[in-house]
């Protein structure tokens, strides 16, 4: 115990192991702890599974009831040998002290990438990297299905301008692929080579993999130049890789690019990159978001403004250069969106934000914690979820009772622009409705321009993400620079990381994917093909809804039909109403275009039967629908 003169408390663990009575008492306490965990999980299941034991939250109820208490017991036994662990840490510490700066960086980057690869395989499986395997897409979420199907329709659509335009869906106007939230950049690249690709081809798995790897790389880069031991960096990086705001984004494929936020933070804090390199690289990643998703663009533009403001306050001679580059980046973004087809719909957006961020978001697990019950929140507040994890919360709690480091870390004058921007984004994320759970504390009337912003960005709760990463990074740095024994910092770091990983297990546990190599549709297409015949190539539903669009998109793809239905992030509501009105007028006048079949649900077939010119139609009940075409 000579190595631990400053940690005499831990010498008692050896005494407990040698004394049979104390050992028995310790084992009894460990058993009681495991029983408390069991009782807590039983209470969780009773609270969350009342809507059916087969719901997603209850699939792993056996593991909750038996595995977690067992792991709790093992953790207590492990804690009994914590002095041995500290001896091991001392040995590793001595080895790491002799490493060069370059070697330390190589270890850190390979460790981060390996951890990211492990997380990817743990969350998904390497199977999804096979682009010909598509059935797993159907088992995640309807948004992921939309991502795949929109690409499937787009790949064979004739090239047009805007480049993202698909004519065969949302007929007669067509729609840009941008409004089905795919990875637009990949969709356009792979469309060029579409005829060389197999019929079943998806790039979603590749995108998930790239996003997780880059998350690890930029997590390592953020801590690369931090003046601390390599061991602290190795312990800190997993907190950013196992990010709750990333792990909860599975269903929104392109929003998995959280590495863009980390890249922005890296450029902001790095002192080893020139000013011109910083602003150019940041402008490049902002431009890249134009090919990914507008939410990422809004966040990265805000962070870019913070970087440019910091540079301007440091040296005002850069004002012309910064202004030109910022405006030029905005110009390129608008041009990119025009080329992709974001303005193809025309008109204006209506509505208001439905998905906000609650003031309890940093401690509310929203059901993604293995150890904490979810707190109350509004119906759409899950989009603004930014649960820190019990490990980070534990570190913050400990720091409240410790002396803060003399180094102000990121609370410095030069970092004020970043703090201002993050604060503004966090306020926008609340929708100016400051509530803790269901309790409204303050509600502020919104300026008109903010209402216009909310009409475009309805899920403004997502703007809390920079604040999440800021708090995590600040917490880790505050612990690293804490004025206490290095071994106690190691101990707190290790325990917090273990608790974090156990707590977040529901967020990174394996998704229930099916790896059959087909995208099976159970609907019988032959009945529709027979009714359509060889002279019909348009399938128009009235009124225009999503009507199991997946089936009918695939039917349209197979037979080169056009259809008006679909599931999109945005549509031009006035054009949809106008198109429905034209369809209704055609039905009443007894006219259906010769190449078109009109379709309604069976319970709405009376619209044809009450038409003064119903004798002009040849109609048939097909499955749950009623389809009509012009006679002859």
Buried (B, 14 or more C-beta within 10 A) or exposed (E): EEEBEEBEEBEEBBEEBEEEEEBEEBBEEBBEBBEEBBEBBBEBBEEBBEEEEEEEBBEBBEBBBEBBBEBBBEBBEEBBEBBBBBBEBBEBBEEBEEEEEEEBBEBBBEBBBEBBBBBBBBBBBEEBBBBEBBBBBBBBBEBBBBBBBBBBBBBEBEEEEBBBBBBBBBBEBBBBBBBBBBBBBBBBEBBEEEEEBEEBBBBBBBBBBBBBBBBBBBBBBBBBBBEBBBBBBBBBBBBBBBBBBBBBBBBBBBBBBBBBBBBBBBBBBBEEBEBEEBBEBBBEBBBBBBBBBBBBBBBBBBBBBBBBBBBBEEEEEBEEBBEEBBEEBBEBBEEBBBBBBBEBBEEEBEEEBBBBBBBBBBBBBBBBBBBBEBBEBBEBBBBBBBBBBBBBBBBBEBBEEEEBBEBEBBEEEEBBBBBEBBEBBBBBBBBBBBBBBEEEEEEEEBEEEBEEBBBBBBBBBBBBBBBBBBBBBBBBBBBBBBEEEBBBBBBBBBBBBEBBBBBBBBBBBEBEBEEEEEBEBEBEBEEBBEBBEEEBBBBBBBBBBBBBBBBBBBBBBEBEBBBBBBBBBBBBBEBBEEBBEEBBEBBBEBEBEEBBBBBBBEEEBEBBEEBEEBEBBBBEEBEEBBBBBBEE
